[in-house]
Amino acid sequence: MDEMNLMWNEVDGVATVCAGAEEIAGPLRAVLTFGSGFVDESLRNHGISHVVEHLALHGSDEQPALLFNGSAESMTTNFSVVGTPDQVADFFAFVTRRLADLPLDRLEDELRVLQVEARGRGSSPIGGDLEERFGPRSGGLLAWPELGLRTVDRDEVAAWSRERFTASNAVLWCSGPLPGRLSLAALPAGEPLARAQCPELRTPARAYVPLGRQQVGVSFVAQPSWSDGPAVEALRQLAFERLRAAALSYSVNSTMIRLAPDTRYWCITADGIDGNLDRVVQELIACVEEVTVDGPTEVAVDKLRAMWALGRSNPDRLVDFLDTAARRHLLGLEQYTLSELDEHTDAVTPESLRAGLEALAPTALAFGPQLGDGVPEGWTRHASWERGQVPGRRLEPITGREQGSLIAGSRGVTKRFDGHALSVRWQEIDACLVEGAALHLVDDAGTVVTVNPAHWRGGEYLAQLVREHVAPSQMIHLLRAVPAGRGAGAGRGPHAHWLATIAGVTAKRMPDIGSGTVSLVIDTDGVFVISEGDGDVDGAARSEVLRTAEREVLLAADARNRWIPQASLEAVELRGSVVPLGGSATHRLRVRTKTGSVLCFRLSTQKQADLARGALSAMLGRRFHEQSRRLPRVRA
C-alpha cells in the first residue's frame, strides 16, 4: 500500500487532518475527538464525560446523517459520522451547537438512560486488574460503576463541558477532503489542558492477584515503544496455540488501553471453565517466562510478519492510521508515517521481541483463581483487600439486622463475616458512598467495607467515628431520585424506580427473617425484602403501600425488613422445575451478594416467577440468570 499523505489544517480553532480525494474508498467518514475521558474523572463524578456525550447527541434526528455515534473512552470522547460531505458538515454543526449549549433540561432523563445502559454491561476482569494496580482512580475507575450518574448536577455537567469540550482540546479527521460547509465555530475556544498522568503502580513486580473470575489474564504497563505491541502479540499467539492444543481455552485476546500520553496498558485474557482456570493461568505465566528468556521462535515471528503484511492491504488500515494520527496530535505525541511503521515491523526479530517483553516483565500482573499450590516461582501473591485487623472496639450485630462482627477504632474499621475479614483505615479513605443508612467506606486501594450504624449495638460510636474521620467532600450520596417521566414532580417518589412487587414468597434461607413469608419489592436500584404479617398480603392497599412508600418507612416498619442495593448484588439465579407428584411448577430464587452471603426464596406460582424474571432481568442485565430443570412425572 502506498504512503498516505496527511493533510493538516485548522477549522475555527480545531486542528483537522484528512486524506486526499479518492484516497480512501467509500462514503466520507469523520470523527471529532475531545481530550476528555474517564482517566480525567474521579470516583465521585465518574461517567461525566459519558453524560456530556449523551446530551450532545440528544435530538440528533433533527439532522440528516443516518450513521453516527458517540463514545467515551479512557482519554477521549468521540463523535463519529458516515455520510455525504453535507451530512458530515450538518452533523458536526449540530454536535458543536449542542456542546456549546447542552440541553440540561434533559439531564435527568439521560442519567436514567445511562443507568439502564450500565446495567447491561457485565463486570470486566480488566477493571479488577487495573484497580489492583492504581486503586479507584485513572484506569482503576474501569472497575467501578459510573457513580457520576447518581451525583452530578446541571452546574457540574455544564462546567465540565465548558472546560473540556473546546476547540483547543479537540481534533477532527476525515477520510477525504474537508466538507466545504464545515463549521465548528460554535465551540468555545477554551484553554489547553494538562493531560492526566498515570499514578504510580501499587502492585509488586510479577504480581499474582486472585480475582476469582471466569477469565484469567496477564497484563503489563509500558511506556509506548515500537516493541511493546509486537512483543505482546507474540506472547498472545504463543498462549493461544498452547491453550487451544491443551483444550483449555477457546479464545485468547489482547487489549490495549492508553492511560496517559506516555503510558499504555496491555492485557492478554483467556477464557476457561471452573476446574481448569488454574491450569490456564499457569500456562499463561509459563508463556511469559518462556518468551522473556528465550524469545519466540523464528517460525512464530514469520507468522507475525505474514499477518502484518496481509493487514497492509486492508482499506481500513488507512482509516485507523488517520484516527491514530489525530489522537497523537491531541496528546502531543510525535507523528510517524506508514512507511516508518512498516520498517519497524519488518525489522522484528526473535531477539527484539524477547527484549521487548523483558522490558515489560517487571510490571507483569497475572490474575485468575485462588491457586492451591501457591504462585509460580518468581511471582508474588498480591491482594489489596487482605489487610490486618485494626485495633478498636468490638461491636456486636443487632439480631435480625446484621451478621458477623465489627471492629471500629481511631485507626479504621474491620468487618468480619463468614470467616473473612475486610479492613479500611481512616487515613487511606478515598470516599464514603452513602446509600440510605448504609455507608460504603472505600480506601485508596479500592477495598470497600459496608457498614450501617443502625445494625450494630453501639452503632452511635461507629457513626461518630465516620463523622470525625471522613471529610464532607469525601461523602458521595447515591440515592438521588431520578424522575420516571416528564411533568412537574412526575415520578419523584420511590415509585419512580419500582419494577415489581411479588407477595407471598417463602424465605428459605435468610438470617434476618428466617423461613417466613415475605414480599419482594424490586426497584431499579435494589430489592426490598419485607416481612409479611397476617393480613391480606395480596390486597391492593398493601401493594400500593409497598410500591410507593419511602425507603426509610419500609425499613422502619419491621426490624426484619431488609434493603439489598443493586450495586451489592453479585448474581441472581431463577431455577425452575416440575414437581414429580403434583406436576405444578415451582421456582427457587437464589440471590448472591458481593459480600458472599446467599439468600434463597421459593416462588410457588408461575405469576411470581414471571414477575421476578421480568423485573430482575431489567434491573441486573447479565447478572440475572435462569436455569430450568424438568423432573420426570411419577404416575400414580
ChimeraX attribute file (.defattr): number of C-alpha atoms within 10 A of each C-alpha:
attribute: neighborCount
match mode: 1-to-1
recipient: residues
	/A:1	13
	/A:2	8
	/A:3	10
	/A:4	16
	/A:5	13
	/A:6	16
	/A:7	15
	/A:8	13
	/A:9	13
	/A:10	11
	/A:11	15
	/A:12	15
	/A:13	19
	/A:14	20
	/A:15	20
	/A:16	21
	/A:17	24
	/A:18	25
	/A:19	21
	/A:20	15
	/A:21	11
	/A:22	12
	/A:23	15
	/A:24	19
	/A:25	11
	/A:26	12
	/A:27	13
	/A:28	21
	/A:29	21
	/A:30	27
	/A:31	24
	/A:32	23
	/A:33	25
	/A:34	24
	/A:35	25
	/A:36	28
	/A:37	24
	/A:38	28
	/A:39	24
	/A:40	22
	/A:41	20
	/A:42	17
	/A:43	23
	/A:44	24
	/A:45	21
	/A:46	26
	/A:47	25
	/A:48	29
	/A:49	27
	/A:50	24
	/A:51	21
	/A:52	24
	/A:53	23
	/A:54	21
	/A:55	25
	/A:56	24
	/A:57	21
	/A:58	15
	/A:59	12
	/A:60	17
	/A:61	9
	/A:62	10
	/A:63	15
	/A:64	14
	/A:65	18
	/A:66	13
	/A:67	12
	/A:68	17
	/A:69	15
	/A:70	17
	/A:71	15
	/A:72	22
	/A:73	16
	/A:74	20
	/A:75	25
	/A:76	22
	/A:77	22
	/A:78	21
	/A:79	21
	/A:80	20
	/A:81	22
	/A:82	21
	/A:83	19
	/A:84	15
	/A:85	21
	/A:86	15
	/A:87	21
	/A:88	28
	/A:89	21
	/A:90	19
	/A:91	26
	/A:92	23
	/A:93	19
	/A:94	20
	/A:95	25
	/A:96	23
	/A:97	17
	/A:98	21
	/A:99	22
	/A:100	18
	/A:101	16
	/A:102	24
	/A:103	17
	/A:104	17
	/A:105	10
	/A:106	14
	/A:107	21
	/A:108	21
	/A:109	16
	/A:110	19
	/A:111	24
	/A:112	19
	/A:113	13
	/A:114	17
	/A:115	19
	/A:116	16
	/A:117	11
	/A:118	15
	/A:119	21
	/A:120	15
	/A:121	13
	/A:122	11
	/A:123	17
	/A:124	13
	/A:125	21
	/A:126	24
	/A:127	17
	/A:128	23
	/A:129	27
	/A:130	24
	/A:131	25
	/A:132	25
	/A:133	25
	/A:134	21
	/A:135	25
	/A:136	26
	/A:137	26
	/A:138	26
	/A:139	28
	/A:140	24
	/A:141	26
	/A:142	23
	/A:143	21
	/A:144	19
	/A:145	17
	/A:146	23
	/A:147	21
	/A:148	23
	/A:149	27
	/A:150	22
	/A:151	18
	/A:152	20
	/A:153	15
	/A:154	15
	/A:155	9
	/A:156	13
	/A:157	20
	/A:158	17
	/A:159	11
	/A:160	15
	/A:161	22
	/A:162	18
	/A:163	16
	/A:164	21
	/A:165	26
	/A:166	24
	/A:167	23
	/A:168	21
	/A:169	23
	/A:170	26
	/A:171	27
	/A:172	29
	/A:173	28
	/A:174	28
	/A:175	25
	/A:176	22
	/A:177	17
	/A:178	24
	/A:179	16
	/A:180	9
	/A:181	13
	/A:182	18
	/A:183	17
	/A:184	20
	/A:185	16
	/A:186	19
	/A:187	24
	/A:188	21
	/A:189	17
	/A:190	15
	/A:191	12
	/A:192	13
	/A:193	12
	/A:194	8
	/A:195	16
	/A:196	18
	/A:197	14
	/A:198	18
	/A:199	14
	/A:200	8
	/A:201	14
	/A:202	14
	/A:203	20
	/A:204	16
	/A:205	15
	/A:206	23
	/A:207	22
	/A:208	28
	/A:209	24
	/A:210	16
	/A:211	18
	/A:212	13
	/A:213	17
	/A:214	14
	/A:215	23
	/A:216	26
	/A:217	23
	/A:218	26
	/A:219	26
	/A:220	22
	/A:221	24
	/A:222	21
	/A:223	14
	/A:224	14
	/A:225	12
	/A:226	12
	/A:227	19
	/A:228	23
	/A:229	18
	/A:230	21
	/A:231	25
	/A:232	25
	/A:233	17
	/A:234	23
	/A:235	25
	/A:236	23
	/A:237	19
	/A:238	20
	/A:239	26
	/A:240	20
	/A:241	13
	/A:242	17
	/A:243	22
	/A:244	13
	/A:245	10
	/A:246	12
	/A:247	12
	/A:248	19
	/A:249	21
	/A:250	11
	/A:251	13
	/A:252	21
	/A:253	15
	/A:254	18
	/A:255	12
	/A:256	15
	/A:257	15
	/A:258	21
	/A:259	24
	/A:260	21
	/A:261	19
	/A:262	14
	/A:263	15
	/A:264	19
	/A:265	20
	/A:266	21
	/A:267	22
	/A:268	22
	/A:269	23
	/A:270	25
	/A:271	20
	/A:272	22
	/A:273	12
	/A:274	10
	/A:275	9
	/A:276	14
	/A:277	24
	/A:278	20
	/A:279	17
	/A:280	27
	/A:281	26
	/A:282	16
	/A:283	17
	/A:284	26
	/A:285	23
	/A:286	14
	/A:287	20
	/A:288	22
	/A:289	17
	/A:290	15
	/A:291	24
	/A:292	22
	/A:293	14
	/A:294	13
	/A:295	26
	/A:296	23
	/A:297	14
	/A:298	12
	/A:299	10
	/A:300	17
	/A:301	19
	/A:302	14
	/A:303	13
	/A:304	19
	/A:305	18
	/A:306	12
	/A:307	11
	/A:308	14
	/A:309	15
	/A:310	10
	/A:311	13
	/A:312	15
	/A:313	12
	/A:314	11
	/A:315	14
	/A:316	13
	/A:317	15
	/A:318	20
	/A:319	19
	/A:320	11
	/A:321	16
	/A:322	23
	/A:323	22
	/A:324	15
	/A:325	21
	/A:326	26
	/A:327	23
	/A:328	16
	/A:329	16
	/A:330	21
	/A:331	17
	/A:332	10
	/A:333	13
	/A:334	8
	/A:335	11
	/A:336	12
	/A:337	14
	/A:338	16
	/A:339	13
	/A:340	11
	/A:341	11
	/A:342	13
	/A:343	11
	/A:344	12
	/A:345	17
	/A:346	14
	/A:347	9
	/A:348	18
	/A:349	18
	/A:350	20
	/A:351	17
	/A:352	16
	/A:353	26
	/A:354	23
	/A:355	20
	/A:356	22
	/A:357	27
	/A:358	19
	/A:359	17
	/A:360	21
	/A:361	19
	/A:362	15
	/A:363	19
	/A:364	23
	/A:365	28
	/A:366	27
	/A:367	27
	/A:368	26
	/A:369	22
	/A:370	16
	/A:371	17
	/A:372	7
	/A:373	7
	/A:374	11
	/A:375	16
	/A:376	14
	/A:377	7
	/A:378	9
	/A:379	17
	/A:380	18
	/A:381	19
	/A:382	18
	/A:383	16
	/A:384	16
	/A:385	17
	/A:386	12
	/A:387	14
	/A:388	11
	/A:389	18
	/A:390	19
	/A:391	14
	/A:392	15
	/A:393	15
	/A:394	17
	/A:395	20
	/A:396	17
	/A:397	19
	/A:398	16
	/A:399	14
	/A:400	16
	/A:401	17
	/A:402	19
	/A:403	19
	/A:404	14
	/A:405	15
	/A:406	24
	/A:407	19
	/A:408	24
	/A:409	17
	/A:410	16
	/A:411	16
	/A:412	22
	/A:413	27
	/A:414	24
	/A:415	22
	/A:416	15
	/A:417	15
	/A:418	10
	/A:419	6
	/A:420	11
	/A:421	18
	/A:422	21
	/A:423	25
	/A:424	27
	/A:425	21
	/A:426	20
	/A:427	13
	/A:428	13
	/A:429	21
	/A:430	24
	/A:431	24
	/A:432	25
	/A:433	22
	/A:434	17
	/A:435	16
	/A:436	14
	/A:437	12
	/A:438	17
	/A:439	22
	/A:440	19
	/A:441	27
	/A:442	25
	/A:443	22
	/A:444	20
	/A:445	22
	/A:446	25
	/A:447	23
	/A:448	21
	/A:449	20
	/A:450	19
	/A:451	21
	/A:452	18
	/A:453	20
	/A:454	17
	/A:455	20
	/A:456	22
	/A:457	16
	/A:458	16
	/A:459	20
	/A:460	12
	/A:461	16
	/A:462	23
	/A:463	15
	/A:464	11
	/A:465	18
	/A:466	20
	/A:467	11
	/A:468	11
	/A:469	15
	/A:470	17
	/A:471	13
	/A:472	10
	/A:473	10
	/A:474	16
	/A:475	17
	/A:476	21
	/A:477	16
	/A:478	16
	/A:479	13
	/A:480	12
	/A:481	15
	/A:482	22
	/A:483	21
	/A:484	19
	/A:485	13
	/A:486	11
	/A:487	8
	/A:488	8
	/A:489	10
	/A:490	12
	/A:491	16
	/A:492	15
	/A:493	18
	/A:494	18
	/A:495	20
	/A:496	18
	/A:497	22
	/A:498	20
	/A:499	21
	/A:500	22
	/A:501	21
	/A:502	21
	/A:503	23
	/A:504	20
	/A:505	23
	/A:506	20
	/A:507	24
	/A:508	18
	/A:509	16
	/A:510	17
	/A:511	17
	/A:512	19
	/A:513	20
	/A:514	14
	/A:515	14
	/A:516	16
	/A:517	22
	/A:518	22
	/A:519	22
	/A:520	23
	/A:521	22
	/A:522	24
	/A:523	23
	/A:524	22
	/A:525	18
	/A:526	20
	/A:527	22
	/A:528	21
	/A:529	24
	/A:530	24
	/A:531	23
	/A:532	17
	/A:533	10
	/A:534	6
	/A:535	8
	/A:536	13
	/A:537	17
	/A:538	13
	/A:539	10
	/A:540	10
	/A:541	11
	/A:542	13
	/A:543	18
	/A:544	12
	/A:545	12
	/A:546	24
	/A:547	21
	/A:548	15
	/A:549	13
	/A:550	13
	/A:551	14
	/A:552	11
	/A:553	10
	/A:554	19
	/A:555	16
	/A:556	11
	/A:557	11
	/A:558	12
	/A:559	17
	/A:560	18
	/A:561	20
	/A:562	21
	/A:563	18
	/A:564	15
	/A:565	17
	/A:566	19
	/A:567	14
	/A:568	14
	/A:569	20
	/A:570	18
	/A:571	18
	/A:572	22
	/A:573	18
	/A:574	21
	/A:575	18
	/A:576	20
	/A:577	17
	/A:578	17
	/A:579	15
	/A:580	14
	/A:581	11
	/A:582	9
	/A:583	13
	/A:584	12
	/A:585	16
	/A:586	17
	/A:587	21
	/A:588	21
	/A:589	23
	/A:590	18
	/A:591	18
	/A:592	17
	/A:593	17
	/A:594	11
	/A:595	16
	/A:596	11
	/A:597	15
	/A:598	16
	/A:599	15
	/A:600	17
	/A:601	22
	/A:602	22
	/A:603	24
	/A:604	16
	/A:605	14
	/A:606	14
	/A:607	11
	/A:608	20
	/A:609	21
	/A:610	13
	/A:611	15
	/A:612	22
	/A:613	17
	/A:614	12
	/A:615	20
	/A:616	25
	/A:617	17
	/A:618	17
	/A:619	23
	/A:620	25
	/A:621	18
	/A:622	15
	/A:623	18
	/A:624	19
	/A:625	16
	/A:626	12
	/A:627	11
	/A:628	11
	/A:629	10
	/A:630	11
	/A:631	11
	/A:632	12
	/A:633	12
	/A:634	10
	/A:635	6
	/A:636	4
